[in-house]
Amino acid sequence: METDQKVDNPESFGKLLPQVREKAMEIAATLSAQDIPKGSSVTAEAIRRAEEWFTELEG
């Protein structure tokens, strides 16, 4: 798994709830090029997954 993808817009993380921001940063650090849908970015995909995680956590 490739883990050297750069977060393209780190300021976007600042707009998130603290627990979602932490999860998004964890996810961004582990995303590989194959994990990112075409037309998306590391940041957008990490935030999408973190928000999905948070929604499922909250039930």
C-alpha positions, 0 to 999 in steps of 0.5 A, spaced: 500 500 500 502 506 498 502 511 503 505 517 501 499 521 498 499 528 500 493 531 503 491 537 498 487 541 502 489 541 510 485 547 511 479 543 510 480 538 516 479 544 520 472 545 519 470 538 522 468 536 529 474 534 533 473 527 532 471 527 525 478 531 524 482 526 527 479 520 524 480 523 517 487 525 518 488 517 520 484 515 514 488 520 509 495 517 512 493 510 510 490 512 503 493 509 497 492 511 490 487 506 488 483 508 494 481 514 491 476 515 486 477 518 480 476 526 480 477 526 488 482 527 492 486 524 498 482 530 503 475 529 500 476 521 500 478 522 507 473 527 509 468 522 506 470 516 510 471 520 516 464 523 516 461 516 514 464 513 520 462 518 525 455 517 522 455 510 523 458 511 530 452 516 532 447 511 529 
